[in-house]
């Protein structure tokens, strides 16, 4: 049994008796501690391992999980990436943490986040090159999966904070439809944009995890019912190859030559496998989507974090202070206009998908390789339009750039059609056949 295997492989090894849940979690614990001084993936990592007596047949028994330090844990400090909350112990687990524990998973530690999930980075470095960013804001979650520490990590996305770090670190990142996973107990940056997402080693692991982790909570008014499914129900391949829209080059921003080449090579492989891949431009309203998303984030952040600025201003980063002040400067009429523009974008996208009979949209997850700047987590413009629209999105590793860092592709689906997108992603993963790789120099 390869100790770096993913969720389903670990679960199968446990079922066969080749591995015990305790042994699997101990291996993750040892790898986390061995890599922490250099990788710095965790904001909190318990010094000793304390395991509950879980049923080995529980769906996630033996699975160690890194949970973003934006998400409350009653038994570990949760700082939200801010010195304001240094040593803070929440009174209760977040909804998603409760769910993980009920399923038999072990919360290994709290993975590093940028400050309040905005731009000021924590100490985590990219597992493929320590001078490059892992992306943000779910920095530690992406790095922990990429370095082979855990097979599953939980993150959040307000602009591009799951998709982009997953691409930079060379793992699968999945952001479901807005509201698919209850956010109770998750520190808000923008309640109208925040999503919970996850990081895995392959698409089947993402399908398995999302089949278990979706759900609504009465305390999260934005929760949306999610059509349940089981792995056993979706074992068959797609009946027909998918129809994919390849977003016209540079519509959302300039793309590096290496990223563009990986995208085009992936499209060629998909065509060779039988997919219909048509180059199309997104509806014109998407050209301003990144700016619109940033404005909505600012308006929401001013509501959520005004007291942090008023009471703890010197402890806030310049970028967070600027965001709050930008939101405070908006009038109620301006904020209402933002919401109207957002509704128009969502309507036009749904109409465009239907008119073109598209199963998924293919585009870059980022401009290129992870920047060689630990103070900058990358540009979210290739992700934020789809976060704005609340759409399911996934990134797959697809190649490497000139500096030896991972490059990926992003696939986006229709709102509420998460399983359909995941099945297309699994088909694409097989067609692209990019070799799985772990940045194991940290071990």
Buried (B, 14 or more C-beta within 10 A) or exposed (E): BEBBBBBBBBBEBBEEEEBBBBBBBBBBBBBBBBBBEEBBBBBBBBEEBEEEEBEBEBBBBBBBBBBBBBBBBBEBBBBBBBEBBEEEEBEEBBBBBBBBBEBBBBBBBBBBBBBBBBBBBBEBBBBBBBEBBBBBBBBBBBBBBBBBBBBBBBBBBBBBBBBBBBBBBBBBBBBBBBBBBBBBBBBBBBBBBBBBBBBBBBBBBBBBBBBBBBBBBEEBEBBBEBEEBEEEEBEEEBEEBBBBBBBEBEBBEEBBEBBBBBBEBBBEBBBEBEBBBEEBEBBEBBEEBBEBBBBBBBBBBBBBBBEBBEEBEEBBBEEBBBBBBBBBEBEEEEBEEBEEBBEEBBEBBBEBBEEEEBBBBBBBBBBBBBBEEBEBBBBBBBBBBBBBBBBBBBBBBBBBBEBEBBBBBBBBBBBBBBBBBBBBBBBBBEBBEBEBBBBEEBB
